Amino acid sequence: MIGNELEQEIISLYSKDISSLYSINQIASKLGKKYPYINKKVSFLIEQKIFKKTVIGRSYLCSLNLESEEAVYLLILNEIRKKESELAKDKGLQSVLEYINKIRKTASIRMVLKNRNNIIFVLDGKDDQEQFEKAVVKQAMQDYDVKIMTKEIFLKELLESKELQEKHIILYGYEKYYEYLREIEDELKLRYSKLIP
């Protein structure tokens, strides 16, 4: 069954850094689990094309396959859990979610993230950004700094700030987030992946 607890634990290692490459041994070590158990599960994930493997000598490194719908599904499950956990800690976030639900049909919002004390709205284009800035209700966001970005600016921020990738909570637009990541996946790997632990 895809999405079980162990798979979620493994996926959570990658959710903070999509460009990660880990050996099976590293995954087992980071999770504090026995190698044979992790080897069996990771082999299954490779078989299902959720992971890609890169052969290095007699072992291989595993990375997420963002082209796989199942991989994106597992990442989204992980993000939903993160959001639920954050909602329990940050009571003001509920009013932000209510606001997003109210306006998402009228505005061209592609995605909304929380990063530290920022609420980041990602819109289609510059025209949408200007309209949205006029319409945004500061009352619903009074506890946060609101940032409004176009897709291009958001992708540039993702490439320049690893923290945005590592410390975010998706409030709206899970699939869009991973679609955008897929567009810059190669650049992210070039900038941030570490072949040596």
C-alpha positions in Angstrom: 0.0 0.0 0.0 1.4 3.4 -1.0 1.4 6.0 1.7 1.9 3.8 4.8 3.8 5.2 7.8 7.3 4.0 6.8 6.9 5.5 3.4 5.8 8.8 4.9 8.9 8.7 7.2 11.1 8.1 4.2 9.4 10.8 2.1 9.7 13.3 5.0 13.5 13.1 4.6 13.1 14.4 1.1 10.3 16.9 1.6 12.5 19.5 3.2 15.1 19.2 0.4 13.7 17.9 -2.9 17.3 17.8 -4.3 18.5 15.2 -1.7 20.3 12.1 -2.7 20.6 9.4 0.0 21.9 5.9 0.0 19.7 3.2 1.5 22.2 3.1 4.4 21.9 6.8 5.0 18.1 6.6 5.0 18.2 3.7 7.5 20.6 5.7 9.7 18.6 9.0 9.5 15.4 7.1 10.5 17.0 4.9 13.1 15.7 1.8 11.3 17.4 -1.5 10.4 19.0 -1.7 6.9 17.1 -4.8 5.6 13.8 -3.2 6.5 14.6 0.1 4.7 16.2 -1.7 1.8 13.0 -3.6 1.1 10.9 -0.5 1.3 13.2 1.7 -0.8 13.5 -1.1 -3.4 9.7 -1.1 -3.6 9.7 2.7 -4.0 12.3 2.4 -6.8 10.2 -0.4 -8.5 7.1 1.9 -8.3 9.2 4.7 -9.9 8.6 6.9 -6.8 12.4 7.1 -6.4 15.1 7.3 -9.1 18.4 5.6 -8.4 21.8 6.8 -9.4 24.5 4.1 -9.4 27.7 5.0 -7.7 30.2 2.1 -7.6 28.5 -0.9 -5.9 25.8 1.1 -4.3 23.3 3.7 -5.4 21.8 7.0 -4.3 18.0 7.5 -4.2 16.3 10.7 -5.2 12.6 11.6 -5.6 11.0 11.2 -9.0 8.9 14.3 -9.3 7.5 13.0 -12.6 5.8 10.3 -10.7 2.2 11.0 -9.6 2.6 8.6 -6.6 5.7 10.5 -5.4 3.8 13.8 -5.6 0.9 12.2 -3.8 3.2 11.1 -1.0 4.7 14.5 -0.7 1.3 16.1 -0.6 0.3 13.7 2.2 3.4 14.8 4.1 2.5 18.5 3.5 -1.1 18.0 4.7 0.3 16.5 8.0 2.7 19.4 8.3 -0.2 21.9 7.8 -2.4 20.1 10.4 0.5 20.2 12.9 1.1 23.9 12.3 -2.7 24.7 12.6 -2.6 23.1 16.1 0.4 25.4 17.1 -0.6 28.6 15.3 -4.2 29.6 16.0 -4.1 32.7 13.8 -3.5 30.5 10.7 -7.2 29.4 10.7 -8.3 32.9 9.7 -5.8 32.9 6.9 -7.1 29.6 5.6 -10.7 31.0 5.8 -9.6 34.0 3.9 -7.9 31.9 1.2 -11.0 29.8 0.8 -13.1 32.9 0.4 -11.0 34.6 -2.3 -9.4 31.7 -4.2 -12.3 31.6 -6.6 -12.2 35.3 -7.5 -8.4 35.8 -7.5 -5.9 34.0 -9.7 -4.1 32.4 -6.7 -1.9 29.5 -7.7 -0.4 28.7 -4.3 -0.2 30.0 -0.8 2.7 29.2 1.6 3.7 30.0 5.1 7.4 30.6 5.6 8.4 31.7 9.1 6.0 34.7 9.7 5.4 35.3 6.0 2.3 34.3 4.1 3.3 34.1 0.4 0.7 34.3 -2.3 1.8 33.2 -5.7 -0.3 34.6 -8.6 -0.3 34.1 -12.3 1.2 37.4 -13.5 2.1 41.0 -12.8 -1.4 42.3 -13.6 -2.9 39.8 -11.1 -0.4 40.9 -8.5 -1.4 44.6 -8.7 -5.1 43.8 -8.5 -4.6 41.4 -5.6 -2.5 43.9 -3.7 -5.4 46.3 -3.8 -7.9 43.7 -2.7 -6.0 41.8 0.0 -7.6 42.1 3.4 -4.9 42.9 5.9 -7.3 42.1 8.8 -7.2 38.4 8.0 -3.4 38.5 7.9 -2.7 40.9 10.8 -0.3 38.4 12.5 1.8 37.8 9.4 3.8 39.6 6.8 2.1 39.2 3.4 4.2 38.7 0.3 2.7 38.6 -3.1 4.7 37.1 -5.9 4.4 36.1 -9.5 5.4 32.5 -10.5 8.7 33.8 -11.9 9.6 35.7 -8.7 8.7 32.7 -6.6 10.9 30.3 -8.7 13.8 32.7 -8.4 13.3 32.9 -4.6 13.2 29.1 -4.4 16.5 28.9 -6.2 18.1 31.7 -4.2 16.8 30.7 -0.7 17.0 27.1 0.3 15.2 28.1 3.5 12.0 28.7 1.4 12.2 25.0 0.3 13.1 23.7 3.7 10.9 25.7 6.0 7.5 26.1 4.4 4.0 25.0 4.9 1.7 24.8 1.9 -1.6 26.3 2.7 -3.1 26.1 -0.7 -2.0 24.7 -4.1 -0.1 21.5 -3.2 0.1 20.1 -6.7 1.1 23.5 -8.1 4.0 23.7 -5.7 5.4 20.4 -7.0 4.7 21.3 -10.6 6.8 24.5 -10.1 9.5 22.5 -8.4 9.6 20.1 -11.3 10.3 23.0 -13.6 13.5 23.9 -11.7 14.4 20.5 -10.3 17.6 20.3 -12.3 18.8 23.7 -11.2 17.9 22.9 -7.6 20.0 19.7 -7.8 22.9 21.6 -9.3 22.8 24.2 -6.5 22.0 22.1 -3.5 22.4 18.4 -3.8 25.2 16.8 -1.9 26.7 13.6 -3.2 28.8 13.2 0.0 27.0 13.3 3.4 
